[in-house]
């Protein structure tokens, strides 16, 4: 168990880590302090406007090239992990009103499933056994903006910036990240990128294994130069029930099959969802360089690591208010996104430090005075404890929870909430009794999630493995 003082100390150490990176970008200490306050105050309840902060910062760009190094320090690799660290690529939409925000236009938004007035972003997330966070990003510039010099100038879009497809943006990102020395071994992406031969070729050239989704009608060349649609391989596929990793409801079981192609290192991976009435099948193209195991286990494990990029979107929007920004110009929206990425890494650093996964560098001596305790405070001391390694799942029917269902760990949202409570408490803005109330609610919520996970497993997943 960790104490609230541990949470406060981890927050101060994370501030020192992020502040050190900001100090390499910004000249004045007060500018670093302003940026750090901005990062710490990001939350769903805050309307984020970074325009004034961007002006005071005095730098030319979002300096996203420094994100990978910090991410690699915070999201350490687990030597026992089967596949190691990797990159997950995906896009998300930022819904906007009006037509003056840089690159806003009516386009398909995955968050709603229909055409919306929005700005579309392409993100690369570093995914390790310890967690996930954004490490690079680009704004997708629609053709209506690329061919309108006057509109571009008004929004501050650089003149040299040319139109690029989403796969082109992802290719540029992976090249930047590998050139920056990011230690990853694989990449995963959805069909927007999976159907791009250029994207797959770029990953091969960098010796990155990949598992990318392709549409059902994608043409695949099998042995003896037989060309078929991906869904035509279902009839001869041999399926095996496996879990591709643990999700919010426990193991994510499905039926998987692996089929060889004309390329001895590339395979067609098929996933079947037997409990669905529609869209039962998903198709992936997989490749592994020499020296890496081109096996079913290896590829489905990578396939299961694509969904954490969705967690980074949820964290950015629900926990940090990324999509609540009032910024409109090119520099402003990029700076706001870069600072949100830093806020994600700060949360990841606090969480990793609280669970003992990493040790953060020492923070400057705190000037905050810890509130004095009373006899009543001592009585509620047990309410101020925090689960370090996750809320244990309950015992049901006299039997312990199966070993393959992990405990409910600290989410990014909950980590940020606990760290803010710790900051308010150590600053004297929150009483010990009120703090205990908030933490009791937090523990109850995680225990409730644990019970829901066990119930989901016992009613749906256990029969599948019988």
N, C-alpha and C positions, 0 to 999 in steps of 0.2 A: 504493500500500500504506500501511496505517496501522500504527503501533507500539502496543505494549501501554500505553505511557505516554499515547498519544493516547486510548485507551479509558478510562483512569483519569481523564484530564482532562475528557473528555466526561461521564463519570459525575458528577464534582464540579460541572460547570456545570449539568447537569440537576437535581442536588440543589438548587442555588441557585434555579433556575427554579421548581421545585415548592415549595421552602421559602418563596419569596416569596408564592405563593398561599396556603399554609397560614397564613402570618403575618397574612393579612387575615381569617382566620377565628378563630384561636386567640389568646388574650391573652398567654400566657406563653411565653417562649422554650423552656423545657424541654418544654412540651407540643408545640410545633412539632417539636422534636428527636425526641420520642418517636414522633410520627406519621410523621416522615420515616424513622426507623429501621424502623418497621412496614412502610412502603411498600417500602423497599429489601430487607427480608428476606422479602417474599412470594415463595414458590416452591412448586412441587408437593410438595416434601419437607417443607414446614412446615405444621403444623396451625394454621390461622389462627383466633384468637379475639380479637375486638376489644372485648369487653365492658368490660374494665378501661380500655382506651385511650379508649373512648367516654365513660366517666365522667370521666376526667381532662381530656378535651378541653373540656368545659363549653359546648358549643354545642347549639342546639336541633334542628338537622336535618342532613342530609347535605350541604347547601350545593352541590347539584349544579348550581345556576345559574351557578357559576363555572367549570365544566368547559368549556363551549363556547369561552370566550375563550382559555384555555390551549391547547385543541385546535387552534384556528385559527392560533395562533402556531407550534405544533409541526408540524402537518400543512399546510404551505404549499401553495398552489395553483400549478400549473404553467401559465403563460400559453399554452403550446403544446398543452395538453390539449384534446381535442375538446369535452368536455361540462362541464368544471369540477368543483368540489366538490359533493357531494350527501349525502343521508341514506339509509341502509339500515335498515329496520325489521324486527325479527324477535323471536321469543320463544325462551327456552330454559328447561329445567327443572333445578332443583337437587334431586337425590334426597335425601330425609331419612328418618330412622327416627323412630317415635313420632308423637304428635299435638299437641305443645306448641309447636313452632316456628310463628311467626306465618304464617298463610295456607297452611299445609301441609294437603294433602288428597289423596285418590286422584284423579288426573286424568291425561289423556293426556300422555305425555312424549315429545317428539320424539327425544330422545337414545337411547331404547330402542325406540320405535315401539309402545308398549303403555301400559296404565294403570299408573301407579306412585304411590307416596306421595311427593309432591314439592311444592316451591314453584315456581311459574311466574313468570318475569320477562319484561317487555317492554322491549327495548333499542332505542335509536337510536344508530347508529354514524355518525360523520363519515367519509366516504370521499373521498380525494383521490388524485391520481396518486402522492403520496408515501407513502401508507399509510392506515391506518384505526384508529379507537379509539372506545370508548364516550363519548358526550357527554350522554346522559340515560337514565333508567331508571325503571321503576315495578314494584312487586310487584302481581301480579294477585291480587285477593281473591275467592275463590270465594263463592258464595251462602251456603254453610254457615257461613262466618265472618261475612259481612255481616249476617246475621240473628241472631247470637248475641252479645248485648251483654256477657255475663259472660266469655265466652271472649276477646272482643276486649280487654276491660279487662285481663285477666290477661297478654295478650301485648303490651300497650301500644299497640294500634292506635288512632289518634286517633278520637274520637267523631264528628267532622264528616266523616270519610272515608266516602263512599258507594260502593256497588258500581258498577263500571264494566267494560264489555267490553274486550277487548284492543284493538279498533280505537278505542274511546273513549280509552284510555290513550295510544295512538299519536297521536291528534289533539291531545290536551293537550300531548304532548311537542313536536310540530312547532310548535305555537303558542308555547310557551315559548322554544324555540330561535330562532325567527324574531324574537320580541320582544327576545331578548337580543342581536340583531344578528349572528347567525351567517350568514356569507355563503355560501349554497348556492343551487343553481339547479334541482335535481331531487331526486326521491325514488324509491325502489324498495322493494318489499315482496312477500311471498308471498301466497297466496290467502286466508289468514285476514283480511288487511287489504284485499286486492284486490277481494273480493266486497262490501265495505262502500261503499255509495254516499256515506255521510257522510264517510268517510275521503278518498275521491277528491274530493269537493266541497271539503273543507278544503284540500287541496293546490291545487286550482284557485284558490280564493279568495286563496291566498298566492302565486299565479303560479309555482308549482313544477311543472315538467314531471314526469311520472310514468310508470313502467313497472311494472305490478303484475300478478302472476299471478292468473288466475281459473280455476275448475274447468271441466272440459270441457262440463258441462251448463249453464253460465251463459248466460242469455239475452242476446243482443246484437242491437241494432237497426241494421240496415244501411240503405243508401239506399232511398228510396221506402217507408220505414217497414216494411220486411220484418224480422220478428223470427225469429231462428234460434238454435239452440244453437251454442256456440263451435266444437264439433267438426264441425258441418255445413259450416263454411266451408272445410274441407280439400279437398273435391272440386274447388272452383274456384280454389284458391290456386296461385300460381306461385312456386316455391321457388328460392332462390339460396343457394349454399354460401358461408358467411362465418364468420369467427372473431369471437366477441364479446369477445375479450381473452385474455390469457395466464394460465394456471393453473399449478399445480405441475408439470404434465407438458407445458407448452408451450401453443401456440394451442389454443383450445377451439372446434373447428369444429362446425358444425351446418347444417342446411338451414333457411332463414328465408323467411317470406312475410309481406307486409303488406297488409291489406285495410281499405278505408275503411268508416266507419260513417255514421249519420245526422248525427252531429256532425262538421263539417268539420275540427276539430282533434283528434278522437279516432280511434284506429285499433285494429284487432285484429291483434296480432302472433302468428304461429304459429312455433314451433320444432319441427323434426323431428330425431329421433336415429336415423339409419338403421341403426346397429349394435346397437340394442336389440331384444329380442324382445317385451318388454312396456313399456307406458308410453312409446311412441315420441314422443308429442306433448306439448308444453307450450303454454299459451295465456296471452297477456298483453293487458291493456288499456293503451293508451298515449295520452298527451295532451301537447301542448306549447302554451304560450301564444304569442300573436303576437310575432314577433321572434326566435323560436327555430326551428331547422330541423326540421320534422316529417318526417324522412326515415328510411329503413330503417337507414342507418348510425348516425344519432343514437340511435334507440331501442334497437338491439341493443347499442350501447356501454353505455347505461345498464343494460340487462338484465344485462350481464356484470359490472356493479359491485355487484350485490346480494350475491354470494357472499362479499365481504370481511367482512360481518357475522359469517359463520360462523368466519372467522379470529379475530375478536375473542373469540368464545366459546371457541375452542380455546386461545387465548393466556391468557384468564382462568382456564380450568380447568387446562390442562396445564402452563403456565409459571408462573402466579401463585397457584395453589391456591385460586381463588375459591370453588369448590364444597367445600372442606375446612373451611370456617368452622364453629365450634361455637356461634356466636351463635344466639339463639332469638327474642328480642323484636324488635318492629318497628323501633325505633331502631337496635338493634345490627346487624341484617342490612342495613339501608340504609347505615349508616356503613361497614360492611365493604365493601359494594359500591362506595361512593363512593371509598374509599381504593384499591380494586382498579382502578377507572377511572383514578385518578391514577397508579398504578403502570404501567398500560398507556401513558399519555401520557409518563411518564418514560422508559420503554423506547423509545418512538417518538422522543423528543428525543435520546437517546443515539445511536440508529441514524442519524437524520437528520444529526446533527453529525459522526459518524464518516465518513459518505459525502460530507460537504461540502454537503449540501442546505440547511442552515441554520447560522447562527452563534449559539451560546448566549451569554447574558450571562456576564461574568466571575464566577468562583467565589472565595470567600474564600481567602486564602493557606492552602495545605495545611500541616498540621503533621506529615504523614507523611514519614518518611525513606525515600528510595528505596534499596533494598539495594545494597551495593557489588558491583561486577562483578569477575569473575576472568577469567583467560585462557580457561578452559573456557566461561565465559559468553559471551565474545566469539565463540567458535566456533559457538555455537548461536543467534547473533543472528538469522539468517535464519528460524529456526523461530518467532520471536516476531512475525512480520509477519501482518497481517490484511488480507484482501481488502476494499477500500473499496467497490467498485462491483459486487461479485458475482464468483463463481467462473466463469471463462470456460468455455464448452462446448467439448468436444474436437473435433478434426478427424477425420472418419471417411471412409475410402475416398479419402483424398487431397483431399477437398473440405471447405471450411469449413462450419460450421453455418449454416443459412439465417438471414437477417437478422431474420426475424420471431420467432425464439425468443430470449428474453432470457437473460442469465446468471443463475445462482442467487444471489440477493441475500441479505443478512443477514435472517434471520427474527427475529421478536420474541423467541422462545425463545433463539436463539443470541446475540442482542444482550445479553440479560440475563445469560446464562452468561459471555460474554466480559467484561462489565463487572464481574461479581462476582469473576472471576479477577483482573482488573486491580486491584480494590480489595484483595483478599487479598495480592497480590504487593507492592503499594506499602506495605502495612501490615506487611510482613515475615513474613506467615503462610505464604507459599508460596515455595519455592525457584525459581530461574530455570530449572533443568532440569525441574522438575515442571511449571512453567507451559508450557514449550516442548512437553512431551508432550501436554498438554491441547489446545494450539493446533494441533499436528500432526494430532490426531484430528479437530478441527473442520474443518480444511482438507480432510482426506481425505473426510469425510462430505459436504461440499459438492461436491467433485469427483465423488463417487459419484452424487449427485443429478443433477449435470450430465450424466453419462454416461447415466443412466436416462432423462432428459428427451429426449436426442438419440435414444436407442433407441426410445422411444415414438413420437417424430415419424417416424422412418424406417420403422417397421413398421406404423403405423396411419394417421397423419395425411397423410403424403406421398401415398399412393395416392389419398386422398380429393380432393386438389387437382389430380391429374393430368388 
